[in-house]
Amino acid sequence: MAKDGTNRGGARLGAGRPRKALADKIAEGKTAQVIMQPVDLESVDTPPVREFMQELQRDGTKLLADEVYTETYQWLKERSCEKIVSRQLVEQYAMSISRWIHCEQIVTKFGYISKHPTTNAAIASPYVAMSQNYMKQANQIWNQIFQIVRENCSVDFQGNPQDDMMERLLRSR
């Protein structure tokens, strides 16, 4: 703590040597514990998608959050991590990805340049910056989800639902 009472300095979040995956620890013959113990809940195929993730956008297009949510939850279920990752985290990820896709669709439709509202001069489209922000947000949330899965999945796994997002963007026209 600094003299002025603020908490500065010290270890930074994510600093240091990265943790080994649980599957790697088991492969080395070490005894490993699951970091987060799943709560005993009755598991369903996919929890119901909330209404706000299925609403139509102002321009009349459908938000794809429900599809992203379902795919991500199924990916977690295949790795037996659906009880460990919170539903809110998966919902945040689905909303960020779907908003990124929506912004990219608008950029594709209207282009990278728009008019300034008062001077009518050419300016960069605000949807480009929004798209970048949503993508950054989605990557941060995905890294949290992936870290939880990596630390708690006892078998090697392949496949990443985030690899499909650009394909989805190209298909959604």
C-alpha positions in Angstrom: 0.0 0.0 0.0 1.3 3.5 -0.9 1.7 6.4 1.6 -1.5 8.0 0.3 -3.6 4.9 1.2 -4.1 3.6 -2.3 -3.4 0.0 -3.2 -0.7 0.1 -5.9 2.1 -2.1 -6.9 2.5 -5.8 -6.1 1.6 -8.8 -8.2 -0.5 -8.2 -11.2 -3.5 -10.3 -12.2 -2.3 -13.0 -14.5 1.4 -12.4 -13.9 3.8 -15.2 -13.3 4.2 -18.7 -14.7 0.9 -20.0 -16.2 -0.7 -22.9 -14.4 -0.5 -26.4 -15.9 -3.6 -27.9 -17.3 -5.2 -30.7 -15.2 -4.8 -33.2 -18.0 -1.0 -32.4 -18.1 -0.6 -32.9 -14.4 -2.4 -36.3 -14.6 -0.2 -37.3 -17.6 2.9 -36.6 -15.5 1.6 -38.9 -12.8 1.1 -36.2 -10.3 -1.9 -36.2 -8.0 -4.1 -33.3 -9.0 -7.2 -31.8 -7.6 -10.0 -30.1 -9.4 -9.7 -26.4 -8.4 -13.4 -25.7 -8.4 -15.7 -28.4 -7.2 -18.9 -28.6 -9.2 -22.1 -28.2 -7.3 -24.5 -31.1 -7.3 -27.1 -29.9 -9.7 -29.3 -31.7 -12.0 -27.9 -31.3 -15.4 -30.0 -30.7 -18.5 -28.9 -30.6 -22.1 -28.8 -26.8 -22.1 -30.4 -24.4 -19.6 -33.2 -22.4 -21.2 -32.0 -19.3 -23.1 -33.3 -16.1 -21.6 -35.6 -13.8 -23.5 -33.2 -10.9 -23.9 -30.8 -13.2 -25.9 -33.5 -13.9 -28.5 -34.9 -10.4 -29.1 -35.0 -8.8 -32.5 -32.6 -5.9 -33.0 -33.8 -2.4 -33.9 -32.9 -2.9 -37.5 -35.1 -6.1 -37.6 -32.3 -8.6 -37.6 -32.2 -11.5 -35.2 -29.5 -11.5 -32.4 -27.5 -14.7 -32.6 -26.8 -14.9 -28.9 -29.1 -17.9 -28.3 -27.2 -20.0 -30.9 -23.8 -19.0 -29.5 -25.0 -19.7 -25.9 -26.3 -23.2 -26.9 -23.1 -24.1 -28.8 -20.8 -22.9 -26.0 -22.9 -24.7 -23.3 -22.7 -27.9 -25.4 -19.0 -27.5 -25.8 -18.7 -27.2 -22.0 -21.0 -30.2 -21.4 -18.8 -32.4 -23.7 -15.9 -31.6 -21.4 -18.0 -32.1 -18.2 -17.4 -28.5 -17.2 -20.9 -27.1 -17.5 -21.4 -27.1 -13.8 -18.2 -25.2 -13.1 -18.5 -22.3 -15.5 -21.2 -19.9 -14.4 -24.3 -19.4 -16.6 -23.8 -15.6 -16.5 -20.3 -15.9 -17.9 -21.6 -18.0 -20.8 -24.4 -15.5 -21.4 -21.9 -12.6 -21.4 -19.8 -14.4 -23.9 -22.8 -15.1 -26.1 -24.0 -11.5 -26.0 -20.5 -10.1 -26.8 -20.0 -12.5 -29.7 -23.5 -11.8 -31.2 -23.1 -8.1 -30.9 -19.7 -8.3 -32.6 -21.3 -10.2 -35.4 -24.1 -7.7 -35.6 -21.6 -4.8 -35.8 -19.6 -6.6 -38.5 -22.8 -7.1 -40.5 -23.5 -3.4 -40.4 -20.0 -2.5 -41.4 -20.3 -4.9 -44.3 -23.7 -3.4 -45.3 -22.8 0.3 -44.9 -19.0 0.4 -45.3 -16.2 1.7 -43.2 -16.9 5.4 -43.8 -19.9 7.5 -42.7 -20.8 11.1 -42.7 -20.2 13.4 -39.7 -23.6 14.5 -38.4 -22.9 18.3 -38.5 -20.2 18.9 -41.1 -21.1 16.0 -43.5 -17.4 15.3 -43.7 -16.2 11.7 -44.1 -15.4 10.0 -40.8 -14.7 6.4 -39.8 -17.8 4.4 -39.1 -18.5 4.1 -35.4 -19.5 0.5 -35.9 -15.8 -0.4 -36.6 -14.8 0.8 -33.1 -17.8 -0.9 -31.5 -17.0 -4.1 -33.3 -13.4 -4.0 -32.0 -14.6 -3.3 -28.4 -17.1 -6.2 -28.5 -14.4 -8.6 -29.9 -12.0 -7.5 -27.2 -14.7 -8.1 -24.6 -15.6 -11.5 -26.1 -11.9 -12.6 -26.1 -11.5 -11.6 -22.4 -14.6 -13.5 -21.4 -13.6 -16.5 -23.5 -10.1 -16.6 -21.9 -11.8 -16.8 -18.5 -14.1 -19.6 -19.6 -11.2 -21.5 -21.3 -8.9 -21.1 -18.2 -11.6 -22.7 -16.0 -12.0 -25.6 -18.5 -8.2 -26.0 -18.9 -7.6 -26.2 -15.2 -10.5 -28.6 -14.5 -10.8 -30.9 -17.5 -9.1 -34.2 -16.8 -8.9 -35.3 -20.4 -7.2 -33.8 -23.4 -9.6 -32.0 -25.6 -9.6 -30.4 -29.0 -11.9 -28.0 -30.7 -12.8 -24.4 -29.7 -16.1 -22.8 -30.4 -14.4 -19.5 -30.8 -12.8 -20.8 -34.0 -16.2 -21.0 -35.6 -17.2 -17.4 -35.0 -15.7 -15.9 -38.2 -17.3 -18.7 -40.1 -20.7 -17.8 -38.5 -20.1 -14.2 -39.5 -19.6 -15.1 -43.1 -22.6 -17.5 -43.1 -25.1 -15.1 -41.5 -25.8 -12.9 -44.5 
